[in-house]
C-alpha cells in the first residue's frame, strides 16, 4: 500500500497517509477541516540487478587526442 501526500492551503499543513489504492482519497484536513488536495511527487526509480550501471548510465571515456594511432600499412 502506498503513502499519499496531502496539503491543506488553509492551515499550510502537509501530511502523508498510508492507504490502499482502492480507498477513496480523504477530502478534509484533520487539523482544520478545510478541503485538501493530493500532492503528486515524482517517483524515484531504483535499478536492481546486474548490468544497469555499466550499460545504462556509464559515461564513455573520450580518447586521448595526444596519442596518435598507427597508420595501417599495405603489404
SESEKOL-29307 format. One record per residue (C-alpha): residue number from 1; residue in three letters; y, z, x. Coordinates in steps of 0.5 Angstrom, whole numbers, m for minus. Layout:
// SESEKOL-29307
{resi NUM&resn ALA&c2 Y&c3 Z&c1 X}
...
***
This chain:
// SESEKOL-29307
{resi 1&resn UNK&c2 0&c3 0&c1 0}
{resi 2&resn UNK&c2 7&c3 m2&c1 3}
{resi 3&resn UNK&c2 13&c3 2&c1 3}
{resi 4&resn UNK&c2 19&c3 m1&c1 0}
{resi 5&resn UNK&c2 26&c3 1&c1 2}
{resi 6&resn UNK&c2 31&c3 2&c1 m4}
{resi 7&resn UNK&c2 39&c3 3&c1 m3}
{resi 8&resn UNK&c2 44&c3 6&c1 m8}
{resi 9&resn UNK&c2 51&c3 3&c1 m8}
{resi 10&resn UNK&c2 54&c3 9&c1 m12}
{resi 11&resn UNK&c2 52&c3 15&c1 m7}
{resi 12&resn UNK&c2 50&c3 11&c1 m1}
{resi 13&resn UNK&c2 43&c3 13&c1 0}
{resi 14&resn UNK&c2 37&c3 10&c1 2}
{resi 15&resn UNK&c2 30&c3 12&c1 2}
{resi 16&resn UNK&c2 23&c3 9&c1 2}
{resi 17&resn UNK&c2 18&c3 9&c1 m3}
{resi 18&resn UNK&c2 10&c3 8&c1 m2}
{resi 19&resn UNK&c2 8&c3 5&c1 m8}
{resi 20&resn UNK&c2 3&c3 0&c1 m10}
{resi 21&resn UNK&c2 5&c3 m8&c1 m10}
{resi 22&resn UNK&c2 3&c3 m8&c1 m18}
{resi 23&resn UNK&c2 7&c3 m2&c1 m19}
{resi 24&resn UNK&c2 14&c3 m3&c1 m23}
{resi 25&resn UNK&c2 20&c3 m2&c1 m18}
{resi 26&resn UNK&c2 24&c3 4&c1 m19}
{resi 27&resn UNK&c2 30&c3 3&c1 m22}
{resi 28&resn UNK&c2 35&c3 9&c1 m22}
{resi 29&resn UNK&c2 37&c3 13&c1 m16}
{resi 30&resn UNK&c2 33&c3 20&c1 m15}
{resi 31&resn UNK&c2 40&c3 23&c1 m13}
{resi 32&resn UNK&c2 45&c3 21&c1 m18}
{resi 33&resn UNK&c2 41&c3 17&c1 m23}
{resi 34&resn UNK&c2 45&c3 11&c1 m22}
{resi 35&resn UNK&c2 42&c3 4&c1 m22}
{resi 36&resn UNK&c2 39&c3 2&c1 m15}
{resi 37&resn UNK&c2 37&c3 m4&c1 m11}
{resi 38&resn UNK&c2 31&c3 m6&c1 m7}
{resi 39&resn UNK&c2 33&c3 m8&c1 0}
{resi 40&resn UNK&c2 29&c3 m13&c1 4}
{resi 41&resn UNK&c2 28&c3 m13&c1 11}
{resi 42&resn UNK&c2 25&c3 m18&c1 16}
{resi 43&resn UNK&c2 18&c3 m16&c1 17}
{resi 44&resn UNK&c2 15&c3 m15&c1 24}
{resi 45&resn UNK&c2 9&c3 m19&c1 27}
{resi 46&resn UNK&c2 4&c3 m16&c1 31}
{resi 47&resn UNK&c2 0&c3 m21&c1 35}
{resi 48&resn UNK&c2 m7&c3 m18&c1 37}
{resi 49&resn UNK&c2 m13&c3 m21&c1 40}
{resi 50&resn UNK&c2 m13&c3 m25&c1 47}
{resi 51&resn UNK&c2 m9&c3 m31&c1 49}
{resi 52&resn UNK&c2 m3&c3 m30&c1 45}
{resi 53&resn UNK&c2 2&c3 m28&c1 50}
{resi 54&resn UNK&c2 m1&c3 m33&c1 56}
{resi 55&resn UNK&c2 m1&c3 m39&c1 51}
{resi 56&resn UNK&c2 4&c3 m38&c1 46}
{resi 57&resn UNK&c2 10&c3 m34&c1 49}
{resi 58&resn UNK&c2 10&c3 m35&c1 56}
{resi 59&resn UNK&c2 15&c3 m39&c1 60}
{resi 60&resn UNK&c2 13&c3 m45&c1 64}
{resi 61&resn UNK&c2 16&c3 m44&c1 71}
{resi 62&resn UNK&c2 20&c3 m49&c1 74}
{resi 63&resn UNK&c2 18&c3 m53&c1 80}
{resi 64&resn UNK&c2 22&c3 m51&c1 86}
{resi 65&resn UNK&c2 26&c3 m58&c1 88}
{resi 66&resn UNK&c2 27&c3 m56&c1 95}
{resi 67&resn UNK&c2 20&c3 m57&c1 97}
{resi 68&resn UNK&c2 18&c3 m65&c1 96}
{resi 69&resn UNK&c2 11&c3 m67&c1 94}
{resi 70&resn UNK&c2 8&c3 m72&c1 99}
{resi 71&resn UNK&c2 8&c3 m79&c1 97}
{resi 72&resn UNK&c2 2&c3 m83&c1 95}
{resi 73&resn UNK&c2 m1&c3 m88&c1 101}
{resi 74&resn UNK&c2 m4&c3 m94&c1 99}
{resi 75&resn UNK&c2 m11&c3 m95&c1 103}
***
